[in-house]
Amino acid sequence: MELGFISNAKEAELLKNENFLDRAAKCIAKGVCKYFNVAYKEDNEIEKVKRNYKYKNTTKSFDIINLDENNYIAVRDLTELLGKKVSYDNVTKFTVIED
């Protein structure tokens, strides 16, 4: 998705502006939601909470998102809690989880 050209000085400055990037991200998110016919939710409508997770003898606190009665946690946070290593393979474009 193209938001501007870095070769254009005015547009390159916009791409450094937090407000512009926030507005652009919201517009993209709204478009994706409209395409898939799901309701768009503003940030203030999404519950963000800290939860403690325990696995074996390790306890960690993570920021999660509670949305429509589902909890979402970052894959990296969860796999590292389980003692796994997470990396990204630029060639295959896969997230790799290893022991």
mmCIF file as gemmi writes it, N, C-alpha and C atoms, coordinates in Angstrom:
data_model
loop_
_atom_site.group_PDB
_atom_site.id
_atom_site.type_symbol
_atom_site.label_atom_id
_atom_site.label_alt_id
_atom_site.label_comp_id
_atom_site.label_asym_id
_atom_site.label_entity_id
_atom_site.label_seq_id
_atom_site.pdbx_PDB_ins_code
_atom_site.Cartn_x
_atom_site.Cartn_y
_atom_site.Cartn_z
_atom_site.occupancy
_atom_site.B_iso_or_equiv
_atom_site.pdbx_formal_charge
_atom_site.auth_seq_id
_atom_site.auth_asym_id
_atom_site.pdbx_PDB_model_num
ATOM 1 N N . MET Axp A 1 ? 0.843 -1.16 0 1 0 ? 1 A 1
ATOM 2 C CA . MET Axp A 1 ? 0 0 0 1 0 ? 1 A 1
ATOM 3 C C . MET Axp A 1 ? 0.894 1.231 0 1 0 ? 1 A 1
ATOM 4 N N . GLU Axp A 2 ? 0.621 2.125 -0.872 1 0 ? 2 A 1
ATOM 5 C CA . GLU Axp A 2 ? 1.459 3.298 -1.037 1 0 ? 2 A 1
ATOM 6 C C . GLU Axp A 2 ? 0.845 4.489 -0.31 1 0 ? 2 A 1
ATOM 7 N N . LEU Axp A 3 ? 1.654 5.148 0.517 1 0 ? 3 A 1
ATOM 8 C CA . LEU Axp A 3 ? 1.181 6.318 1.265 1 0 ? 3 A 1
ATOM 9 C C . LEU Axp A 3 ? 1.859 7.594 0.805 1 0 ? 3 A 1
ATOM 10 N N . GLY Axp A 4 ? 2.872 7.473 0.015 1 0 ? 4 A 1
ATOM 11 C CA . GLY Axp A 4 ? 3.596 8.642 -0.465 1 0 ? 4 A 1
ATOM 12 C C . GLY Axp A 4 ? 4.912 8.208 -1.075 1 0 ? 4 A 1
ATOM 13 N N . PHE Axp A 5 ? 5.607 9.183 -1.643 1 0 ? 5 A 1
ATOM 14 C CA . PHE Axp A 5 ? 6.887 8.9 -2.275 1 0 ? 5 A 1
ATOM 15 C C . PHE Axp A 5 ? 8.006 9.566 -1.483 1 0 ? 5 A 1
ATOM 16 N N . ILE Axp A 6 ? 9.017 8.788 -1.098 1 0 ? 6 A 1
ATOM 17 C CA . ILE Axp A 6 ? 10.124 9.382 -0.364 1 0 ? 6 A 1
ATOM 18 C C . ILE Axp A 6 ? 10.964 10.288 -1.255 1 0 ? 6 A 1
ATOM 19 N N . SER Axp A 7 ? 10.805 10.155 -2.57 1 0 ? 7 A 1
ATOM 20 C CA . SER Axp A 7 ? 11.53 11.039 -3.483 1 0 ? 7 A 1
ATOM 21 C C . SER Axp A 7 ? 10.882 12.421 -3.554 1 0 ? 7 A 1
ATOM 22 N N . ASN Axp A 8 ? 9.657 12.536 -3.025 1 0 ? 8 A 1
ATOM 23 C CA . ASN Axp A 8 ? 8.97 13.824 -2.959 1 0 ? 8 A 1
ATOM 24 C C . ASN Axp A 8 ? 9.188 14.369 -1.542 1 0 ? 8 A 1
ATOM 25 N N . ALA Axp A 9 ? 9.894 15.488 -1.419 1 0 ? 9 A 1
ATOM 26 C CA . ALA Axp A 9 ? 10.283 16.023 -0.103 1 0 ? 9 A 1
ATOM 27 C C . ALA Axp A 9 ? 9.076 16.257 0.808 1 0 ? 9 A 1
ATOM 28 N N . LYS Axp A 10 ? 7.999 16.791 0.252 1 0 ? 10 A 1
ATOM 29 C CA . LYS Axp A 10 ? 6.8 17.075 1.066 1 0 ? 10 A 1
ATOM 30 C C . LYS Axp A 10 ? 6.184 15.77 1.59 1 0 ? 10 A 1
ATOM 31 N N . GLU Axp A 11 ? 6.069 14.773 0.731 1 0 ? 11 A 1
ATOM 32 C CA . GLU Axp A 11 ? 5.503 13.486 1.134 1 0 ? 11 A 1
ATOM 33 C C . GLU Axp A 11 ? 6.452 12.736 2.067 1 0 ? 11 A 1
ATOM 34 N N . ALA Axp A 12 ? 7.742 12.863 1.876 1 0 ? 12 A 1
ATOM 35 C CA . ALA Axp A 12 ? 8.716 12.219 2.764 1 0 ? 12 A 1
ATOM 36 C C . ALA Axp A 12 ? 8.573 12.763 4.183 1 0 ? 12 A 1
ATOM 37 N N . GLU Axp A 13 ? 8.326 14.064 4.313 1 0 ? 13 A 1
ATOM 38 C CA . GLU Axp A 13 ? 8.111 14.658 5.638 1 0 ? 13 A 1
ATOM 39 C C . GLU Axp A 13 ? 6.821 14.134 6.269 1 0 ? 13 A 1
ATOM 40 N N . LEU Axp A 14 ? 5.779 13.97 5.463 1 0 ? 14 A 1
ATOM 41 C CA . LEU Axp A 14 ? 4.524 13.415 5.984 1 0 ? 14 A 1
ATOM 42 C C . LEU Axp A 14 ? 4.731 12.02 6.553 1 0 ? 14 A 1
ATOM 43 N N . LEU Axp A 15 ? 5.587 11.239 5.904 1 0 ? 15 A 1
ATOM 44 C CA . LEU Axp A 15 ? 5.828 9.868 6.358 1 0 ? 15 A 1
ATOM 45 C C . LEU Axp A 15 ? 6.584 9.802 7.685 1 0 ? 15 A 1
ATOM 46 N N . LYS Axp A 16 ? 7.08 10.931 8.159 1 0 ? 16 A 1
ATOM 47 C CA . LYS Axp A 16 ? 7.731 11.025 9.461 1 0 ? 16 A 1
ATOM 48 C C . LYS Axp A 16 ? 6.785 11.566 10.531 1 0 ? 16 A 1
ATOM 49 N N . ASN Axp A 17 ? 5.592 11.983 10.108 1 0 ? 17 A 1
ATOM 50 C CA . ASN Axp A 17 ? 4.637 12.637 11.009 1 0 ? 17 A 1
ATOM 51 C C . ASN Axp A 17 ? 3.711 11.607 11.658 1 0 ? 17 A 1
ATOM 52 N N . GLU Axp A 18 ? 3.756 11.531 12.997 1 0 ? 18 A 1
ATOM 53 C CA . GLU Axp A 18 ? 2.938 10.545 13.743 1 0 ? 18 A 1
ATOM 54 C C . GLU Axp A 18 ? 1.448 10.696 13.457 1 0 ? 18 A 1
ATOM 55 N N . ASN Axp A 19 ? 0.951 11.931 13.42 1 0 ? 19 A 1
ATOM 56 C CA . ASN Axp A 19 ? -0.479 12.151 13.167 1 0 ? 19 A 1
ATOM 57 C C . ASN Axp A 19 ? -0.89 11.648 11.791 1 0 ? 19 A 1
ATOM 58 N N . PHE Axp A 20 ? -0.073 11.933 10.797 1 0 ? 20 A 1
ATOM 59 C CA . PHE Axp A 20 ? -0.366 11.453 9.447 1 0 ? 20 A 1
ATOM 60 C C . PHE Axp A 20 ? -0.386 9.932 9.413 1 0 ? 20 A 1
ATOM 61 N N . LEU Axp A 21 ? 0.613 9.303 10.039 1 0 ? 21 A 1
ATOM 62 C CA . LEU Axp A 21 ? 0.691 7.842 10.042 1 0 ? 21 A 1
ATOM 63 C C . LEU Axp A 21 ? -0.481 7.225 10.794 1 0 ? 21 A 1
ATOM 64 N N . ASP Axp A 22 ? -0.887 7.83 11.906 1 0 ? 22 A 1
ATOM 65 C CA . ASP Axp A 22 ? -2.052 7.33 12.647 1 0 ? 22 A 1
ATOM 66 C C . ASP Axp A 22 ? -3.321 7.416 11.807 1 0 ? 22 A 1
ATOM 67 N N . ARG Axp A 23 ? -3.514 8.572 11.156 1 0 ? 23 A 1
ATOM 68 C CA . ARG Axp A 23 ? -4.714 8.731 10.305 1 0 ? 23 A 1
ATOM 69 C C . ARG Axp A 23 ? -4.69 7.735 9.149 1 0 ? 23 A 1
ATOM 70 N N . ALA Axp A 24 ? -3.526 7.561 8.543 1 0 ? 24 A 1
ATOM 71 C CA . ALA Axp A 24 ? -3.393 6.619 7.417 1 0 ? 24 A 1
ATOM 72 C C . ALA Axp A 24 ? -3.683 5.195 7.888 1 0 ? 24 A 1
ATOM 73 N N . ALA Axp A 25 ? -3.143 4.815 9.039 1 0 ? 25 A 1
ATOM 74 C CA . ALA Axp A 25 ? -3.365 3.46 9.565 1 0 ? 25 A 1
ATOM 75 C C . ALA Axp A 25 ? -4.844 3.222 9.841 1 0 ? 25 A 1
ATOM 76 N N . LYS Axp A 26 ? -5.526 4.218 10.399 1 0 ? 26 A 1
ATOM 77 C CA . LYS Axp A 26 ? -6.966 4.072 10.671 1 0 ? 26 A 1
ATOM 78 C C . LYS Axp A 26 ? -7.752 3.924 9.376 1 0 ? 26 A 1
ATOM 79 N N . CYS Axp A 27 ? -7.387 4.695 8.384 1 0 ? 27 A 1
ATOM 80 C CA . CYS Axp A 27 ? -8.09 4.596 7.096 1 0 ? 27 A 1
ATOM 81 C C . CYS Axp A 27 ? -7.877 3.218 6.463 1 0 ? 27 A 1
ATOM 82 N N . ILE Axp A 28 ? -6.675 2.716 6.542 1 0 ? 28 A 1
ATOM 83 C CA . ILE Axp A 28 ? -6.389 1.377 6.007 1 0 ? 28 A 1
ATOM 84 C C . ILE Axp A 28 ? -7.187 0.328 6.776 1 0 ? 28 A 1
ATOM 85 N N . ALA Axp A 29 ? -7.172 0.419 8.111 1 0 ? 29 A 1
ATOM 86 C CA . ALA Axp A 29 ? -7.91 -0.539 8.944 1 0 ? 29 A 1
ATOM 87 C C . ALA Axp A 29 ? -9.408 -0.491 8.645 1 0 ? 29 A 1
ATOM 88 N N . LYS Axp A 30 ? -9.942 0.705 8.497 1 0 ? 30 A 1
ATOM 89 C CA . LYS Axp A 30 ? -11.378 0.837 8.186 1 0 ? 30 A 1
ATOM 90 C C . LYS Axp A 30 ? -11.696 0.206 6.834 1 0 ? 30 A 1
ATOM 91 N N . GLY Axp A 31 ? -10.804 0.399 5.859 1 0 ? 31 A 1
ATOM 92 C CA . GLY Axp A 31 ? -11.006 -0.199 4.538 1 0 ? 31 A 1
ATOM 93 C C . GLY Axp A 31 ? -10.984 -1.717 4.583 1 0 ? 31 A 1
ATOM 94 N N . VAL Axp A 32 ? -10.047 -2.279 5.347 1 0 ? 32 A 1
ATOM 95 C CA . VAL Axp A 32 ? -9.966 -3.738 5.492 1 0 ? 32 A 1
ATOM 96 C C . VAL Axp A 32 ? -11.228 -4.263 6.172 1 0 ? 32 A 1
ATOM 97 N N . CYS Axp A 33 ? -11.66 -3.583 7.225 1 0 ? 33 A 1
ATOM 98 C CA . CYS Axp A 33 ? -12.883 -4.002 7.928 1 0 ? 33 A 1
ATOM 99 C C . CYS Axp A 33 ? -14.098 -3.95 7.003 1 0 ? 33 A 1
ATOM 100 N N . LYS Axp A 34 ? -14.177 -2.882 6.219 1 0 ? 34 A 1
ATOM 101 C CA . LYS Axp A 34 ? -15.309 -2.747 5.281 1 0 ? 34 A 1
ATOM 102 C C . LYS Axp A 34 ? -15.283 -3.876 4.248 1 0 ? 34 A 1
ATOM 103 N N . TYR Axp A 35 ? -14.103 -4.179 3.73 1 0 ? 35 A 1
ATOM 104 C CA . TYR Axp A 35 ? -13.969 -5.243 2.735 1 0 ? 35 A 1
ATOM 105 C C . TYR Axp A 35 ? -14.434 -6.582 3.291 1 0 ? 35 A 1
ATOM 106 N N . PHE Axp A 36 ? -14.055 -6.888 4.546 1 0 ? 36 A 1
ATOM 107 C CA . PHE Axp A 36 ? -14.419 -8.162 5.162 1 0 ? 36 A 1
ATOM 108 C C . PHE Axp A 36 ? -15.741 -8.109 5.914 1 0 ? 36 A 1
ATOM 109 N N . ASN Axp A 37 ? -16.421 -6.961 5.817 1 0 ? 37 A 1
ATOM 110 C CA . ASN Axp A 37 ? -17.739 -6.785 6.436 1 0 ? 37 A 1
ATOM 111 C C . ASN Axp A 37 ? -17.725 -7.052 7.947 1 0 ? 37 A 1
ATOM 112 N N . VAL Axp A 38 ? -16.707 -6.486 8.625 1 0 ? 38 A 1
ATOM 113 C CA . VAL Axp A 38 ? -16.635 -6.557 10.085 1 0 ? 38 A 1
ATOM 114 C C . VAL Axp A 38 ? -16.587 -5.134 10.633 1 0 ? 38 A 1
ATOM 115 N N . ALA Axp A 39 ? -17.081 -4.974 11.843 1 0 ? 39 A 1
ATOM 116 C CA . ALA Axp A 39 ? -17.14 -3.65 12.449 1 0 ? 39 A 1
ATOM 117 C C . ALA Axp A 39 ? -15.733 -3.161 12.814 1 0 ? 39 A 1
ATOM 118 N N . TYR Axp A 40 ? -15.453 -1.922 12.469 1 0 ? 40 A 1
ATOM 119 C CA . TYR Axp A 40 ? -14.205 -1.284 12.873 1 0 ? 40 A 1
ATOM 120 C C . TYR Axp A 40 ? -14.366 -0.796 14.306 1 0 ? 40 A 1
ATOM 121 N N . LYS Axp A 41 ? -13.348 -0.98 15.127 1 0 ? 41 A 1
ATOM 122 C CA . LYS Axp A 41 ? -13.393 -0.512 16.514 1 0 ? 41 A 1
ATOM 123 C C . LYS Axp A 41 ? -12.268 0.477 16.747 1 0 ? 41 A 1
ATOM 124 N N . GLU Axp A 42 ? -12.61 1.593 17.365 1 0 ? 42 A 1
ATOM 125 C CA . GLU Axp A 42 ? -11.608 2.587 17.738 1 0 ? 42 A 1
ATOM 126 C C . GLU Axp A 42 ? -10.76 2.041 18.873 1 0 ? 42 A 1
ATOM 127 N N . ASP Axp A 43 ? -9.574 2.616 19.058 1 0 ? 43 A 1
ATOM 128 C CA . ASP Axp A 43 ? -8.675 2.176 20.126 1 0 ? 43 A 1
ATOM 129 C C . ASP Axp A 43 ? -9.349 2.171 21.489 1 0 ? 43 A 1
ATOM 130 N N . ASN Axp A 44 ? -10.175 3.184 21.754 1 0 ? 44 A 1
ATOM 131 C CA . ASN Axp A 44 ? -10.818 3.265 23.072 1 0 ? 44 A 1
ATOM 132 C C . ASN Axp A 44 ? -11.912 2.218 23.267 1 0 ? 44 A 1
ATOM 133 N N . GLU Axp A 45 ? -12.271 1.497 22.222 1 0 ? 45 A 1
ATOM 134 C CA . GLU Axp A 45 ? -13.264 0.428 22.318 1 0 ? 45 A 1
ATOM 135 C C . GLU Axp A 45 ? -12.62 -0.949 22.525 1 0 ? 45 A 1
ATOM 136 N N . ILE Axp A 46 ? -11.3 -0.981 22.496 1 0 ? 46 A 1
ATOM 137 C CA . ILE Axp A 46 ? -10.574 -2.238 22.627 1 0 ? 46 A 1
ATOM 138 C C . ILE Axp A 46 ? -9.95 -2.285 24.015 1 0 ? 46 A 1
ATOM 139 N N . GLU Axp A 47 ? -10.253 -3.34 24.742 1 0 ? 47 A 1
ATOM 140 C CA . GLU Axp A 47 ? -9.723 -3.482 26.093 1 0 ? 47 A 1
ATOM 141 C C . GLU Axp A 47 ? -8.305 -4.038 26.052 1 0 ? 47 A 1
ATOM 142 N N . LYS Axp A 48 ? -7.366 -3.262 26.59 1 0 ? 48 A 1
ATOM 143 C CA . LYS Axp A 48 ? -5.976 -3.692 26.677 1 0 ? 48 A 1
ATOM 144 C C . LYS Axp A 48 ? -5.671 -3.915 28.154 1 0 ? 48 A 1
ATOM 145 N N . VAL Axp A 49 ? -5.223 -5.108 28.493 1 0 ? 49 A 1
ATOM 146 C CA . VAL Axp A 49 ? -4.978 -5.44 29.895 1 0 ? 49 A 1
ATOM 147 C C . VAL Axp A 49 ? -3.653 -6.18 30.045 1 0 ? 49 A 1
ATOM 148 N N . LYS Axp A 50 ? -3.132 -6.161 31.26 1 0 ? 50 A 1
ATOM 149 C CA . LYS Axp A 50 ? -1.954 -6.973 31.592 1 0 ? 50 A 1
ATOM 150 C C . LYS Axp A 50 ? -2.45 -8.253 32.222 1 0 ? 50 A 1
ATOM 151 N N . ARG Axp A 51 ? -1.908 -9.368 31.783 1 0 ? 51 A 1
ATOM 152 C CA . ARG Axp A 51 ? -2.261 -10.659 32.358 1 0 ? 51 A 1
ATOM 153 C C . ARG Axp A 51 ? -0.98 -11.395 32.706 1 0 ? 51 A 1
ATOM 154 N N . ASN Axp A 52 ? -1.033 -12.149 33.774 1 0 ? 52 A 1
ATOM 155 C CA . ASN Axp A 52 ? 0.094 -12.984 34.17 1 0 ? 52 A 1
ATOM 156 C C . ASN Axp A 52 ? -0.123 -14.388 33.631 1 0 ? 52 A 1
ATOM 157 N N . TYR Axp A 53 ? 0.922 -14.938 33.048 1 0 ? 53 A 1
ATOM 158 C CA . TYR Axp A 53 ? 0.874 -16.296 32.526 1 0 ? 53 A 1
ATOM 159 C C . TYR Axp A 53 ? 1.973 -17.103 33.196 1 0 ? 53 A 1
ATOM 160 N N . LYS Axp A 54 ? 1.664 -18.363 33.489 1 0 ? 54 A 1
ATOM 161 C CA . LYS Axp A 54 ? 2.639 -19.237 34.128 1 0 ? 54 A 1
ATOM 162 C C . LYS Axp A 54 ? 2.784 -20.506 33.303 1 0 ? 54 A 1
ATOM 163 N N . TYR Axp A 55 ? 4.03 -20.893 33.073 1 0 ? 55 A 1
ATOM 164 C CA . TYR Axp A 55 ? 4.335 -22.149 32.392 1 0 ? 55 A 1
ATOM 165 C C . TYR Axp A 55 ? 5.503 -22.777 33.132 1 0 ? 55 A 1
ATOM 166 N N . LYS Axp A 56 ? 5.272 -23.964 33.632 1 0 ? 56 A 1
ATOM 167 C CA . LYS Axp A 56 ? 6.266 -24.652 34.467 1 0 ? 56 A 1
ATOM 168 C C . LYS Axp A 56 ? 6.64 -23.716 35.614 1 0 ? 56 A 1
ATOM 169 N N . ASN Axp A 57 ? 7.908 -23.34 35.743 1 0 ? 57 A 1
ATOM 170 C CA . ASN Axp A 57 ? 8.325 -22.479 36.845 1 0 ? 57 A 1
ATOM 171 C C . ASN Axp A 57 ? 8.515 -21.018 36.43 1 0 ? 57 A 1
ATOM 172 N N . THR Axp A 58 ? 8.025 -20.661 35.25 1 0 ? 58 A 1
ATOM 173 C CA . THR Axp A 58 ? 8.213 -19.308 34.749 1 0 ? 58 A 1
ATOM 174 C C . THR Axp A 58 ? 6.879 -18.569 34.729 1 0 ? 58 A 1
ATOM 175 N N . THR Axp A 59 ? 6.879 -17.377 35.3 1 0 ? 59 A 1
ATOM 176 C CA . THR Axp A 59 ? 5.696 -16.516 35.274 1 0 ? 59 A 1
ATOM 177 C C . THR Axp A 59 ? 6.083 -15.204 34.607 1 0 ? 59 A 1
ATOM 178 N N . LYS Axp A 60 ? 5.282 -14.761 33.668 1 0 ? 60 A 1
ATOM 179 C CA . LYS Axp A 60 ? 5.537 -13.493 32.985 1 0 ? 60 A 1
ATOM 180 C C . LYS Axp A 60 ? 4.234 -12.728 32.844 1 0 ? 60 A 1
ATOM 181 N N . SER Axp A 61 ? 4.366 -11.416 32.793 1 0 ? 61 A 1
ATOM 182 C CA . SER Axp A 61 ? 3.22 -10.539 32.6 1 0 ? 61 A 1
ATOM 183 C C . SER Axp A 61 ? 3.266 -9.996 31.177 1 0 ? 61 A 1
ATOM 184 N N . PHE Axp A 62 ? 2.139 -10.078 30.478 1 0 ? 62 A 1
ATOM 185 C CA . PHE Axp A 62 ? 2.072 -9.617 29.092 1 0 ? 62 A 1
ATOM 186 C C . PHE Axp A 62 ? 0.906 -8.665 28.897 1 0 ? 62 A 1
ATOM 187 N N . ASP Axp A 63 ? 1.087 -7.738 27.966 1 0 ? 63 A 1
ATOM 188 C CA . ASP Axp A 63 ? -0.026 -6.91 27.521 1 0 ? 63 A 1
ATOM 189 C C . ASP Axp A 63 ? -0.821 -7.726 26.522 1 0 ? 63 A 1
ATOM 190 N N . ILE Axp A 64 ? -2.107 -7.829 26.753 1 0 ? 64 A 1
ATOM 191 C CA . ILE Axp A 64 ? -2.964 -8.557 25.808 1 0 ? 64 A 1
ATOM 192 C C . ILE Axp A 64 ? -4.116 -7.66 25.39 1 0 ? 64 A 1
ATOM 193 N N . ILE Axp A 65 ? -4.783 -8.053 24.343 1 0 ? 65 A 1
ATOM 194 C CA . ILE Axp A 65 ? -5.979 -7.354 23.886 1 0 ? 65 A 1
ATOM 195 C C . ILE Axp A 65 ? -7.153 -8.291 24.069 1 0 ? 65 A 1
ATOM 196 N N . ASN Axp A 66 ? -8.169 -7.798 24.742 1 0 ? 66 A 1
ATOM 197 C CA . ASN Axp A 66 ? -9.406 -8.553 24.926 1 0 ? 66 A 1
ATOM 198 C C . ASN Axp A 66 ? -10.424 -7.941 23.977 1 0 ? 66 A 1
ATOM 199 N N . LEU Axp A 67 ? -10.813 -8.69 22.963 1 0 ? 67 A 1
ATOM 200 C CA . LEU Axp A 67 ? -11.708 -8.176 21.936 1 0 ? 67 A 1
ATOM 201 C C . LEU Axp A 67 ? -12.755 -9.222 21.611 1 0 ? 67 A 1
ATOM 202 N N . ASP Axp A 68 ? -14.003 -8.854 21.767 1 0 ? 68 A 1
ATOM 203 C CA . ASP Axp A 68 ? -15.121 -9.758 21.478 1 0 ? 68 A 1
ATOM 204 C C . ASP Axp A 68 ? -14.96 -11.094 22.202 1 0 ? 68 A 1
ATOM 205 N N . GLU Axp A 69 ? -14.619 -11.022 23.475 1 0 ? 69 A 1
ATOM 206 C CA . GLU Axp A 69 ? -14.48 -12.181 24.354 1 0 ? 69 A 1
ATOM 207 C C . GLU Axp A 69 ? -13.326 -13.103 23.979 1 0 ? 69 A 1
ATOM 208 N N . ASN Axp A 70 ? -12.379 -12.616 23.175 1 0 ? 70 A 1
ATOM 209 C CA . ASN Axp A 70 ? -11.178 -13.368 22.824 1 0 ? 70 A 1
ATOM 210 C C . ASN Axp A 70 ? -9.967 -12.608 23.34 1 0 ? 70 A 1
ATOM 211 N N . ASN Axp A 71 ? -8.963 -13.337 23.815 1 0 ? 71 A 1
ATOM 212 C CA . ASN Axp A 71 ? -7.708 -12.74 24.262 1 0 ? 71 A 1
ATOM 213 C C . ASN Axp A 71 ? -6.659 -12.918 23.183 1 0 ? 71 A 1
ATOM 214 N N . TYR Axp A 72 ? -5.954 -11.829 22.86 1 0 ? 72 A 1
ATOM 215 C CA . TYR Axp A 72 ? -4.905 -11.874 21.849 1 0 ? 72 A 1
ATOM 216 C C . TYR Axp A 72 ? -3.588 -11.514 22.496 1 0 ? 72 A 1
ATOM 217 N N . ILE Axp A 73 ? -2.594 -12.349 22.28 1 0 ? 73 A 1
ATOM 218 C CA . ILE Axp A 73 ? -1.255 -12.156 22.831 1 0 ? 73 A 1
ATOM 219 C C . ILE Axp A 73 ? -0.264 -12.285 21.683 1 0 ? 73 A 1
ATOM 220 N N . ALA Axp A 74 ? 0.825 -11.548 21.76 1 0 ? 74 A 1
ATOM 221 C CA . ALA Axp A 74 ? 1.84 -11.619 20.702 1 0 ? 74 A 1
ATOM 222 C C . ALA Axp A 74 ? 2.447 -13.019 20.656 1 0 ? 74 A 1
ATOM 223 N N . VAL Axp A 75 ? 2.607 -13.541 19.468 1 0 ? 75 A 1
ATOM 224 C CA . VAL Axp A 75 ? 3.167 -14.883 19.285 1 0 ? 75 A 1
ATOM 225 C C . VAL Axp A 75 ? 4.537 -14.977 19.945 1 0 ? 75 A 1
ATOM 226 N N . ARG Axp A 76 ? 5.376 -13.971 19.767 1 0 ? 76 A 1
ATOM 227 C CA . ARG Axp A 76 ? 6.722 -13.992 20.34 1 0 ? 76 A 1
ATOM 228 C C . ARG Axp A 76 ? 6.653 -14.105 21.86 1 0 ? 76 A 1
ATOM 229 N N . ASP Axp A 77 ? 5.756 -13.342 22.508 1 0 ? 77 A 1
ATOM 230 C CA . ASP Axp A 77 ? 5.628 -13.408 23.969 1 0 ? 77 A 1
ATOM 231 C C . ASP Axp A 77 ? 5.273 -14.817 24.43 1 0 ? 77 A 1
ATOM 232 N N . LEU Axp A 78 ? 4.291 -15.41 23.778 1 0 ? 78 A 1
ATOM 233 C CA . LEU Axp A 78 ? 3.829 -16.732 24.184 1 0 ? 78 A 1
ATOM 234 C C . LEU Axp A 78 ? 4.888 -17.807 23.935 1 0 ? 78 A 1
ATOM 235 N N . THR Axp A 79 ? 5.511 -17.795 22.769 1 0 ? 79 A 1
ATOM 236 C CA . THR Axp A 79 ? 6.492 -18.841 22.467 1 0 ? 79 A 1
ATOM 237 C C . THR Axp A 79 ? 7.74 -18.72 23.339 1 0 ? 79 A 1
ATOM 238 N N . GLU Axp A 80 ? 8.146 -17.484 23.657 1 0 ? 80 A 1
ATOM 239 C CA . GLU Axp A 80 ? 9.302 -17.318 24.545 1 0 ? 80 A 1
ATOM 240 C C . GLU Axp A 80 ? 8.975 -17.786 25.959 1 0 ? 80 A 1
ATOM 241 N N . LEU Axp A 81 ? 7.729 -17.585 26.4 1 0 ? 81 A 1
ATOM 242 C CA . LEU Axp A 81 ? 7.307 -18.116 27.698 1 0 ? 81 A 1
ATOM 243 C C . LEU Axp A 81 ? 7.433 -19.639 27.704 1 0 ? 81 A 1
ATOM 244 N N . LEU Axp A 82 ? 7.143 -20.258 26.578 1 0 ? 82 A 1
ATOM 245 C CA . LEU Axp A 82 ? 7.225 -21.717 26.461 1 0 ? 82 A 1
ATOM 246 C C . LEU Axp A 82 ? 8.659 -22.198 26.24 1 0 ? 82 A 1
ATOM 247 N N . GLY Axp A 83 ? 9.629 -21.275 26.264 1 0 ? 83 A 1
ATOM 248 C CA . GLY Axp A 83 ? 11.027 -21.645 26.13 1 0 ? 83 A 1
ATOM 249 C C . GLY Axp A 83 ? 11.486 -21.858 24.704 1 0 ? 83 A 1
ATOM 250 N N . LYS Axp A 84 ? 10.754 -21.338 23.752 1 0 ? 84 A 1
ATOM 251 C CA . LYS Axp A 84 ? 11.095 -21.5 22.336 1 0 ? 84 A 1
ATOM 252 C C . LYS Axp A 84 ? 11.781 -20.241 21.814 1 0 ? 84 A 1
ATOM 253 N N . LYS Axp A 85 ? 12.468 -20.366 20.689 1 0 ? 85 A 1
ATOM 254 C CA . LYS Axp A 85 ? 13.091 -19.227 20.013 1 0 ? 85 A 1
ATOM 255 C C . LYS Axp A 85 ? 12.243 -18.864 18.804 1 0 ? 85 A 1
ATOM 256 N N . VAL Axp A 86 ? 12.091 -17.567 18.584 1 0 ? 86 A 1
ATOM 257 C CA . VAL Axp A 86 ? 11.287 -17.091 17.459 1 0 ? 86 A 1
ATOM 258 C C . VAL Axp A 86 ? 12.17 -16.25 16.548 1 0 ? 86 A 1
ATOM 259 N N . SER Axp A 87 ? 12.091 -16.52 15.251 1 0 ? 87 A 1
ATOM 260 C CA . SER Axp A 87 ? 12.827 -15.721 14.271 1 0 ? 87 A 1
ATOM 261 C C . SER Axp A 87 ? 11.976 -15.609 13.01 1 0 ? 87 A 1
ATOM 262 N N . TYR Axp A 88 ? 12.453 -14.787 12.092 1 0 ? 88 A 1
ATOM 263 C CA . TYR Axp A 88 ? 11.756 -14.616 10.817 1 0 ? 88 A 1
ATOM 264 C C . TYR Axp A 88 ? 12.718 -14.943 9.689 1 0 ? 88 A 1
ATOM 265 N N . ASP Axp A 89 ? 12.282 -15.799 8.778 1 0 ? 89 A 1
ATOM 266 C CA . ASP Axp A 89 ? 13.09 -16.189 7.633 1 0 ? 89 A 1
ATOM 267 C C . ASP Axp A 89 ? 12.716 -15.302 6.446 1 0 ? 89 A 1
ATOM 268 N N . ASN Axp A 90 ? 13.621 -14.396 6.079 1 0 ? 90 A 1
ATOM 269 C CA . ASN Axp A 90 ? 13.352 -13.465 4.979 1 0 ? 90 A 1
ATOM 270 C C . ASN Axp A 90 ? 13.224 -14.144 3.628 1 0 ? 90 A 1
ATOM 271 N N . VAL Axp A 91 ? 13.81 -15.314 3.477 1 0 ? 91 A 1
ATOM 272 C CA . VAL Axp A 91 ? 13.745 -16.03 2.199 1 0 ? 91 A 1
ATOM 273 C C . VAL Axp A 91 ? 12.378 -16.685 2.015 1 0 ? 91 A 1
ATOM 274 N N . THR Axp A 92 ? 11.948 -17.466 3.028 1 0 ? 92 A 1
ATOM 275 C CA . THR Axp A 92 ? 10.678 -18.189 2.905 1 0 ? 92 A 1
ATOM 276 C C . THR Axp A 92 ? 9.49 -17.345 3.354 1 0 ? 92 A 1
ATOM 277 N N . LYS Axp A 93 ? 9.764 -16.231 4.058 1 0 ? 93 A 1
ATOM 278 C CA . LYS Axp A 93 ? 8.721 -15.336 4.588 1 0 ? 93 A 1
ATOM 279 C C . LYS Axp A 93 ? 7.881 -16.031 5.669 1 0 ? 93 A 1
ATOM 280 N N . PHE Axp A 94 ? 8.53 -16.913 6.436 1 0 ? 94 A 1
ATOM 281 C CA . PHE Axp A 94 ? 7.866 -17.613 7.528 1 0 ? 94 A 1
ATOM 282 C C . PHE Axp A 94 ? 8.402 -17.146 8.879 1 0 ? 94 A 1
ATOM 283 N N . THR Axp A 95 ? 7.536 -17.108 9.858 1 0 ? 95 A 1
ATOM 284 C CA . THR Axp A 95 ? 7.97 -16.968 11.241 1 0 ? 95 A 1
ATOM 285 C C . THR Axp A 95 ? 8.354 -18.367 11.695 1 0 ? 95 A 1
ATOM 286 N N . VAL Axp A 96 ? 9.54 -18.508 12.255 1 0 ? 96 A 1
ATOM 287 C CA . VAL Axp A 96 ? 10.074 -19.819 12.621 1 0 ? 96 A 1
ATOM 288 C C . VAL Axp A 96 ? 10.125 -19.932 14.143 1 0 ? 96 A 1
ATOM 289 N N . ILE Axp A 97 ? 9.561 -21.01 14.675 1 0 ? 97 A 1
ATOM 290 C CA . ILE Axp A 97 ? 9.578 -21.293 16.11 1 0 ? 97 A 1
ATOM 291 C C . ILE Axp A 97 ? 10.413 -22.541 16.312 1 0 ? 97 A 1
ATOM 292 N N . GLU Axp A 98 ? 11.476 -22.409 17.136 1 0 ? 98 A 1
ATOM 293 C CA . GLU Axp A 98 ? 12.402 -23.513 17.355 1 0 ? 98 A 1
ATOM 294 C C . GLU Axp A 98 ? 12.564 -23.781 18.841 1 0 ? 98 A 1
ATOM 295 N N . ASP Axp A 99 ? 13 -25.016 19.166 1 0 ? 99 A 1
ATOM 296 C CA . ASP Axp A 99 ? 13.295 -25.353 20.563 1 0 ? 99 A 1
ATOM 297 C C . ASP Axp A 99 ? 14.524 -24.642 21.055 1 0 ? 99 A 1
